[in-house]
Amino acid sequence: MSGTYRTVAAPASAEFVVQGSEFVGHVRPVESVSAAEAFVDAVAEEYADATHNVPAYRVRTGGGDGGGDDGTGGHFLREYSSDDGEPSGSAGKPALNVLTQQDLENCAVVVTRYYGGTNLGVGGLVRAYSRAVKDAVEAAGIVEERPHERVSVTVDYDDSGTVRGILESEGYEFEADYQAEVSFAVRVPLEEAGAFRDRLRSATSGRVDLG
């Protein structure tokens, strides 16, 4: 499963009303379980006055983020959902099922509900929570992504121009921090990471600290 995977293209939301209850589906691409949980917490905080904030996510772990790797370079899919006080199985599971059915990974959703005074029943809730996720995903759009890992690169200032030139020529996303030494946090496609490290070692005659 180290090839491409499907995820949402951008953060998005969608809302609708069912029998007085307002539902808002929020979705965003994430690269780690911690990023998914931070998104869930942020939505719950922003919509703290809502009756329910139902989360679900599917995130690759191991291999790319250094966590949970079994040494084979493989990865696991971490799935999570919660009903957040709704009847068991009526909210979180339907939300997660949409992600599963659409084969989305590294994707987190939260469905916010403002109760409108009419009970929808379990069937009604399942439909509403499913629709909220489907609508949000549709608004976001779906893209094929390659697994990435973050590589930290630290060099002396004299070598920083060489390293930066390589990063820019490859078109990698990176952040640079210029202190006494220069550190780069680089987002590299998983299958290119080994060659990337070798190239940096070669270009700097081994004067590079890679993490």
C-alpha positions in Angstrom: 0.0 0.0 0.0 2.9 2.4 -0.5 1.6 3.7 -3.8 -0.9 6.5 -4.2 -3.9 7.0 -2.0 -7.1 9.0 -2.2 -7.7 11.9 0.1 -9.6 15.2 0.0 -8.0 18.1 -1.9 -8.6 20.8 0.6 -10.5 21.7 3.8 -14.2 22.2 3.2 -17.6 22.2 4.9 -21.2 21.7 3.9 -24.4 22.3 5.8 -28.1 21.5 5.6 -31.2 21.3 7.8 -33.3 18.2 8.6 -36.5 18.7 10.5 -35.1 21.7 12.3 -31.7 20.1 13.1 -28.8 21.8 11.5 -25.9 19.6 10.3 -22.5 21.0 9.3 -19.9 18.6 7.9 -16.3 19.6 8.2 -13.5 17.8 6.3 -9.8 18.3 5.9 -6.7 16.4 4.7 -4.3 15.4 7.5 -0.9 13.7 7.6 -0.9 12.2 11.0 -3.2 11.0 13.9 -2.1 14.0 15.9 -3.1 16.4 13.1 -6.5 14.6 12.8 -7.0 14.9 16.6 -6.0 18.6 16.6 -8.6 19.2 13.8 -11.3 17.4 15.8 -10.4 19.4 18.9 -10.4 22.7 17.0 -13.9 22.1 15.5 -15.3 21.0 18.9 -13.9 24.3 20.4 -15.2 26.5 17.6 -18.6 24.9 17.7 -18.7 24.4 21.5 -22.3 25.5 21.6 -23.4 22.7 19.3 -25.4 19.7 20.6 -22.9 17.2 19.1 -19.6 17.3 17.3 -19.1 13.8 15.8 -15.6 12.9 14.7 -14.2 10.3 12.3 -10.8 9.8 10.6 -8.7 7.3 8.6 -5.0 8.0 8.8 -2.0 6.1 7.6 0.5 5.4 10.4 4.0 3.9 10.3 6.5 4.3 7.5 5.9 8.0 6.8 5.6 9.6 10.3 8.0 7.4 12.1 5.3 6.0 14.4 4.1 2.4 14.6 6.5 1.2 11.9 7.0 -2.5 12.2 10.4 -2.4 10.6 9.2 -3.7 7.2 8.4 -0.2 5.9 4.7 -1.0 5.8 2.0 1.0 7.4 -1.3 0.6 9.2 -4.5 2.4 8.7 -5.8 4.0 12.0 -9.5 4.4 12.0 -11.5 6.2 14.6 -15.0 7.5 15.2 -17.2 8.5 18.1 -20.9 9.1 18.4 -20.3 12.0 20.8 -23.5 11.3 22.7 -25.8 10.3 19.8 -27.4 6.8 20.0 -24.8 4.1 19.5 -23.9 3.5 15.9 -26.0 6.3 14.6 -23.4 8.9 14.0 -19.6 8.2 14.1 -19.8 4.8 12.3 -21.9 6.2 9.4 -19.4 9.1 9.1 -16.5 6.8 9.0 -18.3 4.4 6.6 -18.4 7.2 4.0 -14.6 7.6 4.2 -14.2 3.8 3.9 -16.6 3.5 0.9 -14.9 6.3 -0.9 -11.5 4.8 0.0 -10.2 8.0 1.5 -7.1 8.1 3.7 -5.3 10.8 5.7 -8.7 12.4 6.0 -10.5 13.7 9.1 -14.2 14.8 9.4 -16.3 16.3 12.1 -20.1 16.6 11.8 -21.6 19.4 13.9 -25.3 19.1 14.9 -27.5 21.7 16.4 -30.6 19.9 17.7 -33.8 21.3 16.3 -36.4 19.8 18.7 -37.4 16.7 16.6 -35.9 13.3 17.2 -34.8 11.9 13.9 -34.5 8.2 15.0 -31.5 6.1 14.4 -32.2 5.7 10.7 -32.7 9.4 10.2 -29.4 10.1 12.1 -27.5 7.6 10.0 -28.7 9.3 6.8 -28.0 12.8 8.1 -24.5 12.1 9.3 -23.6 10.1 6.2 -24.9 13.0 4.0 -23.0 15.6 6.0 -19.7 13.8 5.3 -20.6 13.1 1.6 -21.5 16.7 1.0 -18.3 18.0 2.7 -16.1 15.6 0.7 -17.9 16.6 -2.5 -17.2 20.3 -1.7 -13.5 19.5 -1.0 -12.9 17.4 -4.0 -10.8 14.2 -4.1 -7.1 13.9 -5.2 -4.6 11.1 -5.6 -1.7 11.7 -3.2 1.6 9.9 -2.7 2.8 9.1 0.8 5.3 11.6 2.1 7.7 11.7 5.0 9.3 14.7 6.7 13.0 14.8 6.6 15.0 17.2 8.8 18.2 18.5 7.3 20.8 20.5 9.3 23.9 21.9 7.8 26.4 24.7 8.4 25.6 28.0 6.8 28.3 27.4 4.1 26.4 24.4 2.8 22.9 25.9 3.1 22.8 27.3 -0.4 23.7 24.0 -1.9 20.9 22.2 0.1 18.4 24.9 -0.7 19.3 24.7 -4.4 18.6 20.9 -4.4 15.2 21.4 -2.6 14.1 24.1 -5.0 15.2 22.1 -8.1 13.2 19.1 -6.9 10.2 21.3 -6.0 9.9 19.9 -2.5 7.9 21.8 0.1 10.2 22.9 2.9 10.6 25.3 5.8 14.0 26.8 6.6 15.3 28.0 10.0 18.5 30.1 9.8 20.4 30.0 13.1 24.1 29.3 13.8 23.3 26.2 11.7 20.6 26.0 9.1 17.7 23.6 9.5 15.3 22.5 6.8 12.1 20.6 7.4 11.4 18.9 4.0 8.3 17.0 2.8 9.6 14.2 0.5 7.7 11.5 -1.3 8.3 8.2 0.5 9.9 6.4 -2.4 12.3 9.3 -3.1 13.5 9.8 0.5 16.5 7.4 0.3 17.8 8.9 -2.9 17.2 12.4 -1.5 19.3 11.6 1.6 22.1 10.1 -0.5 22.1 13.2 -2.8 22.5 15.6 0.1 25.3 13.6 1.7 27.1 13.6 -1.7 26.5 17.3 -2.4 27.9 18.3 1.1 30.7 15.7 1.2 28.9 14.2 4.2 28.6 17.5 6.2 24.9 17.1 6.7 22.8 15.9 9.7 19.7 14.1 8.6 16.7 13.2 10.7 
